[in-house]
Amino acid sequence: MGNNTTKPSSLIVLISVFFFWGFVAASNDILIPVFKEKLNLEQWQSQMISFAFYVAYTVGSIIYYIISKSSGRDILNRIGYKNGIALGLVISACGTLLFIPAANTASFPLMISGLFIVGLGFSLQQTAANPLAIVMGDPRKGSQRLSLAGGVNNFGTTIGPLLVSFAIFGSVAVGGASSTLSIENIKIPYLILGAAFLIVAVIFKFSSIPDKIESINDDEQPELGLTERKSALKYPQLVLGMIAIFVYVGVEVSTASNLPEFMKQHLHIPTDKIAPFVSLFWASLMIGRWTSSVGAFDLKAGTKAVLKFLMPYIAFAVFLGVNKIANHDLTPFYIYVFVIVALIAGDMLSKGNPARQLLIYSFFGITALIIGMLADGMVSVYAFISVGLFCSTLWPCIFTLAIAGLGKHTNEGSGFLIMMIMGGGFISLLQGILAGNGLLGIQFSYIVGVACFAYLAFYAWKVSAILRSQGIDYDSTKDSGH
């Protein structure tokens, strides 16, 4: 399969960009209640923040596809992966500049336009970075390497809401005197972020990250026992995987972005006190991905088993530490140590097989959402937050399964998968509409997430048979999935 060893320095530079995607995505969940409150928006209108950001991924992917097809050559193969990611970072930096006029004039259209441009840049970065993470080493450990990158992404999602919340509410009196809240405060963290984008773009330009993916080529086909197909869309694992990415990002984003409204309505918690709970949702993804990423390293079986237990609690300790620094009361969160046990059990049962892990965590996600809808108070809050645990490794599982065996069509397939990130916008908007008092209400609107997980369980079952028929079996070797 080409180069089976991962150069640690290259991998570290690559996964740094995953941090930014998480920081911005999770920070949106703080912007939503702030703009809803200050601009008197309906719940569905406030969800336009998520909608604009995630639909940008689709628009970016369509632009990528059209340019590649019209020029007769894949963009990344022409300009190189490093240049592609650097260009994406520059585009995102341009988007952050719109936060200056958006904040100064309290303009909602300018705000979501800025987020849209940031998302356009992220689209190009993701198209390049995800397949790179999978192939920079042993391909059978690709999903675990993607989990490692995802763990860094979720360190960004864990501290993003806290830093943005501090920037916005830092001068607000305890108790949430929202009348003193100024939307102008939002521009500072985004301008700092824009500067960081530019710095990392320069680092990428001069890094040792490969400019081409050598291992994904026609020479992969004999090993996998596949016949060449004319287009990525001729592979059923990809087509069904595109729907899976759409509903997976949808359930992840909509669960988090509707959480502040649920907590305000059912627990009467003020907007400025919600950030730690949003942070815990995204930290839950970090907990799961750090746990899964243990498999990406060549460790002895005993060491690996111990780390599978320790790693989720180390990640949880990071969440507690960050919130301690932010002077938040940690007492409500200690109970979560027991919820994490479910994640560990699911990880052990999956035995590193991405399809099996997808199936198990989808069932766990359905269970969590049903508990959240039927219970109330903090039980519901923690049930909804625990969805983050069960979403944690679904991206690498789906991505790995969907591009398995695509050979030279991998870039094209990756672009199609990134296109489906728009699910985060459409499904959070759908839930926001259903959350209206005349319809399901905020609590029962989470039935949308149950439907998403049901499809993911179906995909996990179906894709195993599809891949086996193509000669790909993640259980076929002793090493599979590690």
Backbone torsions as a table, in degrees:
resi	resn	phi	psi	omega
1	MET	NA	22.0	-179.1
2	GLY	83.6	-140.5	-174.7
3	ASN	-79.5	114.9	-176.5
4	ASN	-101.7	3.1	179.4
5	THR	-108.6	139.3	-179.2
6	THR	-97.1	126.6	175.5
7	LYS	-80.9	112.6	-173.3
8	PRO	-54.2	-41.6	-177.1
9	SER	-63.5	-39.9	179.1
10	SER	-65.8	-41.5	-178.4
11	LEU	-65.3	-39.2	179.6
12	ILE	-62.4	-45.7	178.8
13	VAL	-62.1	-43.6	-178.3
14	LEU	-60.8	-47.4	-173.3
15	ILE	-77.5	-7.7	176.1
16	SER	-62.3	-32.5	-177.5
17	VAL	-70.6	-26.0	177.5
18	PHE	-63.6	-29.3	179.1
19	PHE	-59.0	-45.8	-176.2
20	PHE	-64.5	-41.6	-179.5
21	TRP	-56.8	-42.8	-178.8
22	GLY	-68.5	-43.4	-177.5
23	PHE	-56.9	-48.0	-177.0
24	VAL	-71.0	-44.9	-176.9
25	ALA	-58.7	-44.8	-177.8
26	ALA	-74.3	-31.7	179.2
27	SER	-64.4	-27.1	177.2
28	ASN	-56.8	-32.9	-177.6
29	ASP	-68.9	-18.7	174.2
30	ILE	-86.6	-37.1	179.0
31	LEU	-64.0	-36.1	-175.6
32	ILE	-57.0	-56.5	-179.5
33	PRO	-66.8	-30.8	179.8
34	VAL	-64.4	-49.5	-179.8
35	PHE	-68.5	-35.7	178.6
36	LYS	-59.9	-42.0	-176.4
37	GLU	-73.4	-47.2	-173.1
38	LYS	-78.4	-29.5	-177.1
39	LEU	-107.4	7.6	177.5
40	ASN	53.6	51.2	-179.1
41	LEU	-88.6	153.6	168.8
42	GLU	-72.2	161.5	179.8
43	GLN	-57.8	-42.1	-179.0
44	TRP	-66.9	-33.8	179.1
45	GLN	-67.4	-39.7	180.0
46	SER	-64.6	-28.3	179.4
47	GLN	-72.1	-8.1	175.4
48	MET	-63.9	-20.9	174.6
49	ILE	-61.6	-50.5	176.9
50	SER	-63.3	-42.1	-176.0
51	PHE	-59.3	-50.1	-177.8
52	ALA	-62.3	-42.1	-176.8
53	PHE	-66.2	-45.8	-174.2
54	TYR	-81.2	-31.9	176.9
55	VAL	-67.1	-25.7	176.5
56	ALA	-58.6	-34.2	177.5
57	TYR	-60.0	-42.8	-179.2
58	THR	-67.2	-47.3	179.4
59	VAL	-59.3	-44.0	178.3
60	GLY	-60.0	-42.5	180.0
61	SER	-67.3	-37.3	178.2
62	ILE	-65.9	-43.1	177.0
63	ILE	-59.3	-45.1	179.1
64	TYR	-57.2	-47.1	-177.0
65	TYR	-64.8	-45.4	-178.0
66	ILE	-64.2	-45.0	-179.5
67	ILE	-64.0	-43.2	-179.9
68	SER	-61.3	-45.6	-177.2
69	LYS	-69.4	-41.9	-176.7
70	SER	-70.5	-30.2	179.3
71	SER	-89.0	-9.3	178.0
72	GLY	78.5	7.4	179.8
73	ARG	-149.8	138.7	-179.9
74	ASP	-57.4	133.6	-176.6
75	ILE	-56.2	-49.1	-175.7
76	LEU	-66.6	-34.6	176.8
77	ASN	-68.3	-26.1	-179.6
78	ARG	-83.6	-50.6	-175.0
79	ILE	-92.7	-13.6	179.9
80	GLY	94.0	151.5	-176.0
81	TYR	-68.5	-41.4	179.2
82	LYS	-60.4	-49.0	-179.7
83	ASN	-63.1	-35.9	179.4
84	GLY	-62.4	-45.9	-179.7
85	ILE	-68.8	-40.2	178.4
86	ALA	-62.5	-42.7	178.3
87	LEU	-62.6	-41.8	177.7
88	GLY	-60.5	-38.7	178.5
89	LEU	-65.9	-39.1	179.0
90	VAL	-65.5	-42.3	177.7
91	ILE	-59.7	-45.2	179.6
92	SER	-62.6	-38.4	178.4
93	ALA	-61.3	-38.6	177.9
94	CYS	-61.9	-37.8	178.7
95	GLY	-62.3	-36.9	-178.2
96	THR	-66.1	-25.1	179.9
97	LEU	-64.3	-28.2	179.6
98	LEU	-67.8	-16.0	179.6
99	PHE	-68.9	-19.0	178.5
100	ILE	-67.6	-58.9	178.0
101	PRO	-66.4	-31.8	-179.9
102	ALA	-62.4	-43.9	-178.9
103	ALA	-72.5	-40.6	-177.3
104	ASN	-65.6	-32.3	-176.1
105	THR	-108.6	4.7	-176.2
106	ALA	49.5	45.4	-176.8
107	SER	-93.9	114.1	178.5
108	PHE	-66.5	-44.0	178.0
109	PRO	-59.5	-41.1	178.5
110	LEU	-65.9	-38.8	178.8
111	MET	-58.9	-50.7	-176.0
112	ILE	-74.3	-22.8	174.1
113	SER	-67.1	-42.2	177.3
114	GLY	-61.0	-45.7	178.4
115	LEU	-63.4	-36.0	178.7
116	PHE	-61.3	-44.3	-179.6
117	ILE	-67.9	-39.3	174.9
118	VAL	-58.4	-44.4	179.2
119	GLY	-63.7	-36.6	176.3
120	LEU	-58.2	-45.3	178.2
121	GLY	-63.7	-41.1	179.1
122	PHE	-62.0	-34.2	-179.3
123	SER	-58.2	-47.3	179.4
124	LEU	-66.7	-41.1	178.7
125	GLN	-60.3	-44.4	-176.9
126	GLN	-67.1	-39.6	-179.4
127	THR	-58.7	-36.2	180.0
128	ALA	-84.2	-43.1	-167.8
129	ALA	-75.6	-36.4	-177.4
130	ASN	-63.6	-52.3	177.5
131	PRO	-64.9	-31.6	176.8
132	LEU	-60.1	-44.9	-179.5
133	ALA	-62.1	-36.2	-178.8
134	ILE	-70.4	-39.0	-172.7
135	VAL	-96.6	-6.2	-179.5
136	MET	-78.4	64.5	-177.4
137	GLY	139.9	-162.1	-179.4
138	ASP	-60.9	119.0	-177.2
139	PRO	-60.5	-27.2	-179.5
140	ARG	-70.0	-16.8	176.5
141	LYS	-101.7	12.6	-175.9
142	GLY	-58.4	-44.2	-176.8
143	SER	-67.9	-31.6	177.4
144	GLN	-71.7	-36.3	176.0
145	ARG	-65.7	-37.7	177.3
146	LEU	-67.0	-32.8	174.7
147	SER	-65.9	-38.9	177.2
148	LEU	-61.2	-46.0	176.9
149	ALA	-62.3	-40.0	178.1
150	GLY	-63.7	-33.2	177.7
151	GLY	-64.2	-38.1	175.8
152	VAL	-68.5	-41.2	175.0
153	ASN	-53.3	-43.2	-175.4
154	ASN	-82.1	-13.0	167.2
155	PHE	-67.5	-38.1	174.6
156	GLY	-63.4	-42.0	-178.9
157	THR	-70.1	-25.5	-179.6
158	THR	-75.8	-42.9	-177.1
159	ILE	-90.5	-19.8	-179.4
160	GLY	-55.4	-55.4	-179.4
161	PRO	-59.5	-34.9	-177.3
162	LEU	-70.5	-44.9	-179.0
163	LEU	-67.8	-43.2	179.7
164	VAL	-67.1	-39.2	177.8
165	SER	-62.9	-40.9	178.4
166	PHE	-64.2	-41.7	179.3
167	ALA	-62.0	-36.5	-177.3
168	ILE	-84.1	-44.1	-172.2
169	PHE	-102.5	0.7	-172.6
170	GLY	-50.8	-37.7	-177.0
171	SER	-97.8	4.5	-177.9
172	VAL	-84.3	136.5	-178.6
173	ALA	-63.3	150.9	176.4
174	VAL	-59.9	136.1	-175.5
175	GLY	106.4	-10.1	170.6
176	GLY	75.0	61.7	175.6
177	ALA	-76.8	81.5	-170.3
178	SER	-64.3	-16.5	179.7
179	SER	-66.6	-23.0	179.9
180	THR	-91.9	-2.7	-178.2
181	LEU	-71.5	130.4	177.1
182	SER	-114.8	128.5	177.8
183	ILE	-65.4	-21.1	179.3
184	GLU	-58.8	-24.4	-178.4
185	ASN	-64.1	-18.2	-174.4
186	ILE	-73.5	-18.9	-171.1
187	LYS	-72.0	-30.3	-174.2
188	ILE	-60.4	-54.6	-178.1
189	PRO	-60.8	-31.7	-178.0
190	TYR	-76.7	-30.6	175.2
191	LEU	-70.0	-39.1	176.1
192	ILE	-62.2	-41.4	179.0
193	LEU	-61.6	-42.3	178.8
194	GLY	-60.6	-41.6	177.9
195	ALA	-63.9	-39.8	178.4
196	ALA	-63.3	-40.3	177.4
197	PHE	-55.1	-45.7	-176.6
198	LEU	-67.2	-39.4	179.1
199	ILE	-62.6	-46.5	-178.6
200	VAL	-67.9	-31.6	176.2
201	ALA	-59.3	-42.3	178.2
202	VAL	-65.8	-42.5	178.8
203	ILE	-59.7	-44.1	179.0
204	PHE	-60.2	-43.3	-176.4
205	LYS	-56.7	-36.0	-175.4
206	PHE	-106.9	12.6	-178.4
207	SER	-83.3	173.0	179.9
208	SER	-96.0	16.1	177.4
209	ILE	-63.0	136.8	-179.4
210	PRO	-62.0	140.9	179.1
211	ASP	-83.9	-19.6	179.9
212	LYS	-129.7	152.4	172.4
213	ILE	-94.0	106.6	-176.4
214	GLU	-81.8	-34.5	-170.5
215	SER	-77.2	-19.5	177.5
216	ILE	-94.2	98.3	-173.9
217	ASN	-154.1	-178.5	179.8
218	ASP	-62.7	-26.4	-177.9
219	ASP	-68.9	-8.9	176.2
220	GLU	-76.1	-26.9	-171.7
221	GLN	-59.9	-47.0	-178.2
222	PRO	-58.8	-37.7	-178.4
223	GLU	-62.9	-37.8	-176.7
224	LEU	-89.9	-4.3	177.6
225	GLY	68.0	37.7	-175.4
226	LEU	-109.5	155.5	169.1
227	THR	-99.9	144.4	-177.1
228	GLU	-67.0	138.9	176.3
229	ARG	-117.4	157.7	-171.0
230	LYS	-74.5	-28.1	-175.3
231	SER	-144.4	154.4	176.7
232	ALA	-58.8	-33.0	-176.5
233	LEU	-73.3	-3.1	176.3
234	LYS	-84.9	-4.0	-179.7
235	TYR	-99.9	114.2	-176.6
236	PRO	-61.5	-29.9	179.0
237	GLN	-62.0	-32.1	179.2
238	LEU	-76.3	-46.9	-176.4
239	VAL	-60.7	-47.6	177.6
240	LEU	-68.3	-31.1	178.3
241	GLY	-68.4	-31.6	176.7
242	MET	-62.6	-42.8	176.8
243	ILE	-65.2	-38.4	-179.7
244	ALA	-62.5	-43.1	177.5
245	ILE	-62.8	-41.8	-179.8
246	PHE	-57.3	-50.7	-176.1
247	VAL	-77.3	-30.1	177.9
248	TYR	-65.3	-51.7	179.2
249	VAL	-62.3	-35.3	178.6
250	GLY	-59.6	-50.8	-177.4
251	VAL	-68.5	-35.1	179.9
252	GLU	-64.9	-50.7	-175.7
253	VAL	-70.0	-44.7	-175.4
254	SER	-68.1	-34.4	177.9
255	THR	-61.5	-44.4	-178.4
256	ALA	-74.9	-42.6	-171.5
257	SER	-75.2	-19.9	175.4
258	ASN	-94.3	-7.2	-178.7
259	LEU	-62.1	-44.2	179.1
260	PRO	-57.4	-41.1	-179.6
261	GLU	-66.8	-38.8	177.2
262	PHE	-61.1	-44.8	-177.7
263	MET	-68.7	-34.0	177.3
264	LYS	-68.6	-42.7	-176.8
265	GLN	-74.1	-42.3	-171.1
266	HIS	-96.6	-27.0	-178.4
267	LEU	-118.3	-2.5	179.1
268	HIS	53.7	40.8	178.6
269	ILE	-90.8	127.6	-177.9
270	PRO	-66.7	155.7	-174.9
271	THR	-53.4	-41.4	-175.3
272	ASP	-74.4	-5.1	179.1
273	LYS	-104.7	1.3	-173.3
274	ILE	-87.9	-23.4	-174.0
275	ALA	-50.5	-43.5	-179.3
276	PRO	-61.3	-31.6	-179.3
277	PHE	-74.9	-39.4	173.7
278	VAL	-62.3	-41.7	178.5
279	SER	-60.8	-38.9	179.6
280	LEU	-66.9	-35.8	176.6
281	PHE	-58.2	-49.4	-177.6
282	TRP	-72.7	-31.4	174.7
283	ALA	-63.8	-30.4	178.4
284	SER	-62.2	-37.1	175.0
285	LEU	-65.8	-38.5	176.7
286	MET	-63.4	-41.7	179.9
287	ILE	-58.5	-47.8	-179.1
288	GLY	-66.7	-40.2	-176.9
289	ARG	-74.0	-36.4	175.3
290	TRP	-63.1	-38.0	179.2
291	THR	-63.6	-48.0	-178.6
292	SER	-66.6	-33.3	-174.5
293	SER	-68.9	-13.9	175.7
294	VAL	-53.8	-36.0	-178.4
295	GLY	-67.5	-14.1	-178.5
296	ALA	-77.5	-13.0	-176.1
297	PHE	-105.4	147.7	178.4
298	ASP	-82.6	91.0	-178.1
299	LEU	-121.7	157.8	175.8
300	LYS	-65.7	152.0	-175.7
301	ALA	-55.9	-42.7	-179.0
302	GLY	-64.7	-44.5	178.2
303	THR	-60.8	-43.4	-178.9
304	LYS	-62.4	-41.6	-179.1
305	ALA	-63.5	-42.1	179.2
306	VAL	-65.1	-43.1	-178.6
307	LEU	-66.0	-31.2	178.1
308	LYS	-61.5	-30.0	176.6
309	PHE	-85.0	-39.5	-175.1
310	LEU	-75.3	-40.5	-170.4
311	MET	-57.9	-43.9	179.3
312	PRO	-61.5	-33.7	-179.2
313	TYR	-79.0	-28.5	172.8
314	ILE	-64.6	-44.2	178.7
315	ALA	-63.2	-40.3	178.3
316	PHE	-64.5	-36.7	177.7
317	ALA	-64.3	-34.6	175.9
318	VAL	-62.0	-45.2	177.3
319	PHE	-58.3	-46.9	-179.5
320	LEU	-62.4	-41.3	-178.9
321	GLY	-63.4	-44.2	179.7
322	VAL	-62.8	-41.3	-180.0
323	ASN	-73.0	-28.5	175.7
324	LYS	-66.0	-44.0	177.9
325	ILE	-60.3	-35.8	-179.5
326	ALA	-80.9	5.1	178.1
327	ASN	62.9	33.7	175.5
328	HIS	-91.4	149.0	177.0
329	ASP	-70.3	120.5	-176.5
330	LEU	-87.3	-12.3	-174.1
331	THR	-51.0	-43.7	-176.8
332	PRO	-65.5	-15.8	-169.5
333	PHE	-96.4	-13.8	-174.9
334	TYR	-61.3	-31.7	-178.3
335	ILE	-60.6	-20.9	-175.5
336	TYR	-66.7	-17.1	178.8
337	VAL	-59.7	-28.7	-179.8
338	PHE	-79.4	-31.9	178.4
339	VAL	-65.8	-34.8	-177.9
340	ILE	-62.4	-25.1	179.0
341	VAL	-56.7	-37.1	179.5
342	ALA	-61.8	-39.7	178.3
343	LEU	-62.6	-46.1	-178.8
344	ILE	-61.1	-42.6	179.8
345	ALA	-61.1	-45.2	179.7
346	GLY	-63.5	-39.6	179.4
347	ASP	-64.2	-41.2	179.9
348	MET	-68.0	-41.0	-179.8
349	LEU	-65.3	-30.0	-176.6
350	SER	-74.1	-24.2	179.8
351	LYS	52.2	33.8	175.0
352	GLY	79.5	-1.2	179.1
353	ASN	-81.9	118.7	-174.3
354	PRO	-61.8	-36.1	-179.9
355	ALA	-68.6	-40.5	-179.7
356	ARG	-67.4	-40.0	179.4
357	GLN	-64.7	-39.4	178.1
358	LEU	-61.1	-42.4	-179.5
359	LEU	-65.6	-48.2	-176.7
360	ILE	-63.3	-48.7	-176.6
361	TYR	-69.7	-27.5	175.8
362	SER	-65.3	-42.3	177.1
363	PHE	-65.1	-40.4	177.5
364	PHE	-62.7	-40.7	180.0
365	GLY	-63.0	-42.5	177.1
366	ILE	-59.5	-45.7	-179.9
367	THR	-59.8	-45.6	-178.9
368	ALA	-61.2	-44.1	-177.9
369	LEU	-67.2	-38.8	178.7
370	ILE	-65.0	-41.3	176.6
371	ILE	-61.0	-44.3	-179.5
372	GLY	-61.0	-34.9	-179.2
373	MET	-78.5	-29.9	-175.2
374	LEU	-93.0	-26.8	179.0
375	ALA	-89.1	-168.3	175.6
376	ASP	-153.8	178.8	178.6
377	GLY	63.5	-148.2	-175.4
378	MET	-68.6	-23.9	176.7
379	VAL	-61.1	-44.7	177.6
380	SER	-63.2	-43.5	-179.1
381	VAL	-58.4	-48.3	-178.9
382	TYR	-70.0	-31.3	175.6
383	ALA	-63.9	-45.6	179.1
384	PHE	-66.5	-40.8	179.5
385	ILE	-63.2	-36.6	-177.5
386	SER	-65.4	-16.7	174.0
387	VAL	-56.1	-31.8	176.7
388	GLY	-59.7	-38.7	177.2
389	LEU	-60.2	-43.5	-172.1
390	PHE	-84.9	-16.0	171.6
391	CYS	-83.8	-15.7	-164.7
392	SER	-52.0	-46.6	-174.8
393	THR	-106.6	10.1	-176.0
394	LEU	-70.9	-35.9	176.7
395	TRP	-57.6	-56.9	180.0
396	PRO	-61.6	-35.3	178.2
397	CYS	-62.5	-51.8	-177.8
398	ILE	-64.5	-45.0	-176.7
399	PHE	-62.0	-44.9	-179.9
400	THR	-62.9	-45.6	-179.3
401	LEU	-67.1	-38.2	-174.2
402	ALA	-72.6	-31.6	-179.4
403	ILE	-100.5	2.2	179.0
404	ALA	-59.9	127.0	175.0
405	GLY	78.6	8.7	-178.9
406	LEU	-79.4	-13.7	177.4
407	GLY	55.9	-127.7	-175.2
408	LYS	-69.9	-9.0	177.8
409	HIS	-90.1	7.6	-175.1
410	THR	-59.6	-44.9	179.4
411	ASN	-59.0	-46.2	-179.7
412	GLU	-61.6	-43.7	178.7
413	GLY	-63.2	-41.4	178.4
414	SER	-60.9	-42.4	178.5
415	GLY	-60.5	-41.4	178.4
416	PHE	-64.7	-37.9	179.5
417	LEU	-67.4	-43.1	178.5
418	ILE	-61.3	-35.7	178.1
419	MET	-55.4	-34.6	-173.8
420	MET	-81.3	-0.9	174.2
421	ILE	-59.8	-17.6	178.1
422	MET	-56.9	-17.8	175.6
423	GLY	-53.8	-32.4	177.7
424	GLY	-60.7	-33.9	178.2
425	GLY	-79.6	-49.2	-174.8
426	PHE	-67.3	-42.6	-174.8
427	ILE	-76.0	-34.8	175.8
428	SER	-67.9	-34.6	176.5
429	LEU	-67.0	-43.5	177.3
430	LEU	-58.8	-45.8	179.5
431	GLN	-65.2	-38.0	178.0
432	GLY	-61.3	-38.5	178.0
433	ILE	-68.0	-47.1	-179.1
434	LEU	-65.6	-22.9	-178.6
435	ALA	-74.0	-9.9	178.7
436	GLY	-58.3	146.0	-175.3
437	ASN	-59.7	-29.4	179.5
438	GLY	-75.2	-10.7	-178.2
439	LEU	-113.1	-120.9	-174.7
440	LEU	-81.0	-24.4	-171.5
441	GLY	84.2	161.4	-171.9
442	ILE	-61.5	-39.7	-174.4
443	GLN	-69.7	-47.2	-176.5
444	PHE	-82.0	-6.3	174.6
445	SER	-65.4	-16.8	179.9
446	TYR	-70.5	-2.1	172.9
447	ILE	-61.8	-25.4	176.4
448	VAL	-57.8	-43.2	179.4
449	GLY	-65.1	-36.5	178.0
450	VAL	-60.0	-44.3	179.1
451	ALA	-62.6	-38.4	178.3
452	CYS	-61.8	-49.0	-179.9
453	PHE	-63.4	-33.5	179.0
454	ALA	-61.9	-42.0	177.2
455	TYR	-65.6	-40.0	-179.4
456	LEU	-62.1	-37.9	176.5
457	ALA	-63.5	-41.4	177.4
458	PHE	-61.6	-45.3	-178.9
459	TYR	-61.8	-42.6	179.5
460	ALA	-57.4	-42.0	-179.7
461	TRP	-70.1	-44.1	-174.3
462	LYS	-71.7	-41.6	-172.5
463	VAL	-68.9	-28.6	178.2
464	SER	-60.0	-45.5	179.9
465	ALA	-67.0	-39.8	179.9
466	ILE	-61.5	-47.6	-177.1
467	LEU	-68.1	-38.3	178.1
468	ARG	-61.6	-38.1	179.4
469	SER	-66.4	-19.0	177.8
470	GLN	-99.9	6.3	177.4
471	GLY	86.1	17.5	179.3
472	ILE	-113.8	119.1	-179.2
473	ASP	-137.7	115.2	-177.0
474	TYR	-73.3	-9.9	175.3
475	ASP	-100.8	1.9	-169.8
476	SER	-74.2	-22.5	178.4
477	THR	-122.3	158.7	-179.9
478	LYS	-60.4	-30.0	-174.6
479	ASP	-84.6	-9.2	-169.2
480	SER	-55.9	135.9	173.0
481	GLY	78.8	-1.0	-179.6
482	HIS	-89.4	NA	NA
